[in-house]
């Protein structure tokens, strides 16, 4: 395929949906960063413990994950190959963030097994997005 190959409609649908998904992640990050003390105190104890105990490097990984996801999706939608390394960096941010939560902070104990559902979806979504960008490059949809 040539780099000017026209992507199918589903490429645009997936790209926009993943941009929206990552946009929700950015809103969650900003909402958590700007959360008033009263709202934090109203959270269940396990969730509050995870947030308050998160080191700066894990918070930075969270930021890289969500902002990198948005940037990578925007690069995909303007059909740039640079989406791939940006989405790889976003995936790395996800892995570091979730690694801290589940391996170091013992999130399973703090929030229970149901608390693993969203993080699992986040990891799968980041993996899918990197695969999708690489697939788009292989099809010649990215320049």
Buried (B, 14 or more C-beta within 10 A) or exposed (E): EEEEBEBEEEBEEBBEEBBEBBBEBBEEBEEBEEBEEEEEEEBEEBBBBBBEBBEEEBBEBBBBBBBBBBBBBBBBBEBBBBBBBBBBBBBBBBBBBBEBBBEEBBBBEBBEEEBBEEBEEBBEBBBBBBEBBBEBBEEBBBE
